[in-house]
Amino acid sequence: MTRMRAAIIGTGDVARLHAEAIAARNDAEVVVAVDVDAARAATFAAKYGISFSSTSLPDLDVDVVHLCTPPAGHAVQAEEAFARGAHVVVEKPPALTLRDVDRMVAAADAAGRQLAVVFQQRTGTAAAHVKRLLDSGDLGRPLLARCDTFWFRDDAYFAAPWRGTWANEGGGTTLGHGIHQLDLLAYLLGEVDEVHGQAWRLARDIETEDVSTAVLRFESGVVATAMTSAVSPRQESSIRIDTNLATIELEHLYGHGHGNWRITPRPGTDAPANWAFPASETPSGHDAYIDAVYPALAADGPLPSVATAPARSMEIVAALYASSERGSAVSLREVRESAELRGPMSARVRDERSR
């Protein structure tokens, strides 16, 4: 069996999840750890049994490059990896702008390689089960949804000079945190047609928003509300979808299993047997993501649905920011066709801190 050879660029906190997920497989290995800090790269390599470390991607034969670096460098790093014939697995957000995501997709296509963006909330047997039931119509027609990300990030979190700025983070809590749940909602319900949103600054001394609110209308006609917060002491991530036959609910924080989901039939009816979650459980997370993506990369085949649509959730966020700027709804079609909206993001953030 040929083992996939991987490189991890960026050895911060999230790189650990990539290294552990690859180490759990018998068909792959990490052969090099790269970081601008040579000591940190060497320490990471020693901890995870990686044979080589460097401050730049060396001239090694690698099949997959994992980008665990800040998003500002993703486009250039991905282009370099594709030029060397490697697939790319990149942490969210895939870049600071949709224009850069377009560059990455074009480079992947030109090289005949794959670009896989890590939105791990799509993974796991529970999400797959709910998606099958929704796609098949067994849960009825989706009508209404709610998508909330209530997290807490204190002043110390934003003390780093690059945090909370449009230039260095590309956006606020909506892009950095809420994008996970927005991505999962769109994965379950399909394409969004338009977004009417507002960005708010309620507590933190930053340029970007620490709270956002939005109404999303899907192409299917589903209407959803979305709230994202970095100022909520009791943290929770949640999704609720009401269909004409049932209510589907997910409550968790950073990952979910079967116990985090609930399907409630409409009053006066019982849940059919096929609504029950599978007996075998795989929780969401990087392990499940790598396990889904690596076989496709090894076979040079199409990516599984947990790794497709690399720009979709960023387009939703871009529409929300543009809507906050304009004070009116913004269509996803405009986001896809507008050179301006595919450039650097910004929004009119309503500052309520002085009240």
Secondary structure, DSSP 4 states (H G I P E B T S, - for coil): -PPEEEEEE--SHHHHHHHHHHHT-SSEEEEEEE-SSHHHHHHHHHHTT-S-EESS--S---SEEEE-S-GGGHHHHHHHHHHTT-EEEEESSS-SSHHHHHHHHHHHHHHT--EEEE-GGG-SHHHHHHHHHHHHTTT--EEEEEEEEEEE--TTGGGSTTTT-HHHHSSSHIIIIIHHHHHHHHHHH--EEEEEEEEEESS--SSS-SEEEEEEEETTS-EEEEEEESEEEEEEEEEEEEESSEEEEEEESS---GGGEEEEEPTT----GGGSPPSS---SSHHHHHHHHHHHHHTT-PPPGGG--TTHHHHHHHHHHHHHHHTS-EEHHHHHH-TTTTSS----EEE-TT-
